[in-house]
Amino acid sequence: MDVSLKRFVPASLLLLTAWLLMAGSLQWQELVVGAAAAMTVSYLSLARLRFLDDLLPGLALPWHVANYLVVFLRALIASNIDMARRVLSPSLPIYPSIVEVQTRLRSPLGRLLLANSITLTPGTLTVEVTEDRLRVHWIDARGAEDLAATTRIIAERFETALGRFVR
């Protein structure tokens, strides 16, 4: 597939989706104007859309993105409940520390999405990304000396879902 088309199609679909969500309507006029605007902006931005090259193309891409969003929302809800418990019960011990997490994701986009997923989940904050490692401030780092265990607890669920649609 031509690199321009590989960037143009996902960018146009993402922009059209954003347009339709903001418009709140599926009338044909909104679809036509939204599609025209999305394709124009995508075409004019092709040179700046190199990060889209890291997406794994395929018809299942929207399904994999939706699956990742479900995984992220579940982790977000669970971690919010955990943090609420810790705030409401100050007697619960915390063991904050900076730990390392290893990733199999190779692309800058994949690592960025993983780091942001970890950071957006309460109780964890990505402080540095280098090569295949992320340094994460974690509020409950008991037993975090083991890299594999820490990776499994903090990053594996995100990494598995992300790995289906990004390198």
N, C-alpha and C positions, 0 to 999 in steps of 0.2 A: 504494500500500500504506500502511495506517495506520502512523504512526510507532511506536506501541506494539508492533505486531506485527513491524515491521522490527527492533526491538531485542530483542523477546522470543524470536523463533525462533533467531537465531544464538547468543544467550546460553544458551538452553536446550540447544541442541545441543553447544556447547562444554563446558558443565558436565556434561552427560550423558556425553560422551566422557571427560572427566577422571575422572568417577565410575567408569566401566567400566574404565579403565586402572588405577586404584587398586584396584578390586575384583578384577581379574584373572579375571573370570568373565562368561560371557554367559548364565547361567541366567535364566529368566524372572523369578524373584524379584528378582534384581539389576537387571534392566531396568526392572521396574515401580517399585521403590523409588527407583532412580536417576532415572528420568524424573519421578517425583513431586517428589523433592527439587530437581532441576534447574529444573523449572517453577515451583516455589514460590519459590526464591531469585531466579530471573529476574523473576518478577512483582513481588516485594518490592523489587527493585533497579532497576526500569524508569527512574526519574527520574535515576539515576546512570549510566546506560548510554548517554549521548549520543554517546560516541565511536564506537559501533557504527553511527551514521548515516553515517559515512564509508565503510563497506563498500559495494562495488558488489553489489547483490543479483543472484541468479541461481543456477540449478542447477549451474553450473560453479564456484561459489565453492570448494567443497572441493578440486576438482582444481587450481585456481589456488593455493590455500594449500599443497597438497602439492608443487606445482611449485616454489614459492618455497622451501620447506624443502629440496628437493633442491639448488637453486642455492646456498642458504646453506651447506649441508653440504659441497658441493664447494669453495666458497671457503674455508671453515673448514679443511678438510683441506690444501688447497694452501698457505694462509698459515701453518699450523702447520709444515708441512715446510720452508717458506722460513725461518721463524724458527729452527727447529732447526738448519738449515744455518748460519745466521748465528751462533748460539751456539756450535756445535761447531767452526766455522772462524772464529776471531776475526780472521783476516786479511781476511775479506770486508768491504768498506767499507760503512759506513752513512752516509746523508745525511739525518738527521732534520730535519724542518721542519714548520711549520704551513702548510697549504695550504687553499685554498678549493675547494669542490665545489658545483656548481649542481644543483638538483633541479627536476624538473617536477611533483613531487607537491605538491598544493595543500592537503591536509587535515592537521590536526595529527597524526592517527593515522598517516598515510602518512609524514610527516616523522619521527615518533617511531620507527616501525619501521625506516626507513632509517638513522637515526642509531644505533640500537641494533645493527643488522646490521653497520655499519661498526665500531662499538666492540667488538663481540664477536669480530671477526676480528683475530687477532694481527698487530701491526705498524701498526695504525691505531687512533686514538682520537678520537671526536667530542668537541670541547671547547665548541662553541657552535653553536646553530641560530638563524638569523635569516631571516625571510621565505623566499626561495628559495635561500639559501646555507647551507652547513655549513662550519665551520672544523674541520679535521681535522689532528691530529698524525700524521705519516706517517714511518715509519722510513727509507724509501728515496724521497726526494723529488727525485731527479735529473730535471731537465727539467720541474719542476712549475710553471713560470711560466705555462704555457698552461692556462687554466681548462678548456677543452673536453677536452684530453688528460687532465688530472687527474681530471675528472669521469668520463671513459670508463674509466679504469683502476680507480678506487676504487669508484664508485657505480653505474655503468650496469647491471651484471648484476643488482644488487639492485633498482634502480629499475624496470627492465623487468618483473621478476617481480612486484613489489609493485603496479605500475600496473595489473595485470590484475584486482586485487580490492579496491583501495582508491584513493580519489580523490587 
